[in-house]
């Protein structure tokens, strides 16, 4: 099965006869851009029936290089987490 890409999303909108191909691509690009901006601002992103993305702050911590075993300090960072909705979880497990 092929992965779902921005191009395949735009193609699906076009095939549903919702938008012309060029406009469908612009809508998908705009949506992805809005999602990135929302998460970059640290705000949660919720799509009902699908799931919720949140940005979490990770503290610095001690780590180890798995190849050499040398200790190193992992810098603080922000990570995106995803929690699927109950609807999506039920659909995946049926």
Secondary structure, 3 states (H helix, E strand, C coil): CCCCCHHHHHHHHHHCCCCCHHHHHHHHHHHHHHHHHHHHCCCCEEECCCEEEEEEEECCEEEECCCCCCEEEECCEEEEEEEECHHHHHHHCC
